[in-house]
């Protein structure tokens, strides 16, 4: 079985995340998703909210193969520990592909025991607008033992960071927007158009 592993900070999950997960579901036997704290980032929203938003995002994906699952118990600060948990659940013979955006290529060599991690997974890089894939980045990872493929999908030009900074709802799905309003998440959502009207 070929499993795609897609961990994301999901702060918040965007339509870009949804497009990637949907694409993976068409190319792998199973897509395993989880939300995690990234030790290289500061997170604005508690993990339980990010997990809930990710669950809503996945629920809105129409996957004929029904092969997408949110497996939050796999979440770890260290991806190597996540991979060990996956092997315990699905067996040592499972072919694992770790999915990362091209924005993480410079960060990857600093991950915990990265050489050990790259021995156990294949790496699928999803191109992201604004983060060109440099040959030197791929070479550095290959020198650490990485087996790399580039996805034939380019993520949409949306990002969680852009939403947090500008509050553009076009980057999110309706169910995630509703959840953000219900839970009063993200400061940029606290200012409603009505409050800006001159009285």
Order of alpha helices (4+ residues) and beta strands (2+ residues): beta-alpha-beta-alpha-beta-alpha-beta-alpha-alpha-beta-alpha-beta-alpha-alpha
